[in-house]
Amino acid sequence: MEYSSLPARLARVRERIGDACLRASRPPEEVTIVAVTKTHPAAAVLAARAAGLRDCGENRVQELEEKVGEAGRDAVRWHLIGQLQRNKARRALPLFDLLHSLDSLRLAQRLSQLALEAGTEVHALAQVNASGEESKSGFSPEELIDALGEICALPGLRVEGLMTMAPFTDDERRVRDAFSRTRRLREEAARQLPAFRPLHLSMGMSNDYEAAVEEGSTLVRLGTILFGEREA
Ligand SMILES: *Cc1c(COP(=O)(O)O)cnc(C)c1O
């Protein structure tokens, strides 16, 4: 695989993010691109770095481990964006800088315990199932604040915001509703929970990142639009 088109693709994406920020009266510096390198070789990480990107995302622990091994732990900030099983948490812990997919109290308890053992602090975003689709994991909007209250009390774990995935639909209004709902939940969590740090909203993928930026995203997770279609 060759990534010679990445700089031009990235320039176009940055321009669109800039336009979306203008429409929403936001400074573009608030938006960080997480280059989603899953299924691509470590060369994609190096190409992303060379193009000026400093954040890469992987959705599986095994692949994250391989990529970190090849590209280097300090090559980029590593984001774990896919579901993390509790029995893989120990292996994953030293590999990521930010977990986007904290989706249960039990996972939070496990991460807290491992962080204390390792003498480190885990940084994570709570995943919200804003659309209510059954296929999606994450906290329902109704249960989120109570769950966050418990999670934020755990030592060794710092919750720095929320993540959501838009519903699978072409209906732009439903996509936008999921994003704006997640933004309002972040505001509510910040009001009610002093230990919650409302730094991030991880929202937006290749086909919906402009709407996500207009609705307040600070981390857009982009794969296809930067690296091309993934092999099945
Ligand atoms: C694969 C993936 C992305 C990137 O998807 P694209 O449509 O290729 O941009 C973003 N977020 C998560 C959680 C993913 O698994």
Ligand as a Chemical Component Dictionary entry (heavy atoms), coordinates in Angstrom:
data_LIG
# 
_chem_comp.id                   LIG 
_chem_comp.type                 NON-POLYMER 
_chem_comp.pdbx_formal_charge   0 
_chem_comp.three_letter_code    LIG 
# 
loop_
_chem_comp_atom.comp_id 
_chem_comp_atom.atom_id 
_chem_comp_atom.alt_atom_id 
_chem_comp_atom.type_symbol 
_chem_comp_atom.charge 
_chem_comp_atom.model_Cartn_x 
_chem_comp_atom.model_Cartn_y 
_chem_comp_atom.model_Cartn_z 
_chem_comp_atom.pdbx_ordinal 
LIG C1 C1 C 0 -12.931 2.342 11.755 1  
LIG C2 C2 C 0 -13.385 3.352 12.737 2  
LIG C3 C3 C 0 -13.376 4.724 12.417 3  
LIG C4 C4 C 0 -12.959 5.261 11.074 4  
LIG O1 O1 O 0 -13.907 5.003 10.095 5  
LIG P1 P1 P 0 -13.848 5.647 8.634  6  
LIG O2 O2 O 0 -15.249 5.613 8.168  7  
LIG O3 O3 O 0 -12.935 4.804 7.823  8  
LIG O4 O4 O 0 -13.331 7.042 8.798  9  
LIG C5 C5 C 0 -13.780 5.611 13.400 10 
LIG N1 N1 N 0 -14.177 5.199 14.625 11 
LIG C6 C6 C 0 -14.199 3.891 14.963 12 
LIG C7 C7 C 0 -14.649 3.498 16.328 13 
LIG C8 C8 C 0 -13.812 2.933 14.034 14 
LIG O5 O5 O 0 -13.833 1.630 14.369 15 
# 
loop_
_chem_comp_bond.comp_id 
_chem_comp_bond.atom_id_1 
_chem_comp_bond.atom_id_2 
_chem_comp_bond.value_order 
_chem_comp_bond.pdbx_ordinal 
LIG C1 C2 SING 1  
LIG C2 C3 SING 2  
LIG C2 C8 DOUB 3  
LIG C3 C4 SING 4  
LIG C3 C5 DOUB 5  
LIG C4 O1 SING 6  
LIG O1 P1 SING 7  
LIG P1 O2 DOUB 8  
LIG P1 O3 SING 9  
LIG P1 O4 SING 10 
LIG C5 N1 SING 11 
LIG N1 C6 DOUB 12 
LIG C6 C7 SING 13 
LIG C6 C8 SING 14 
LIG C8 O5 SING 15 
# 
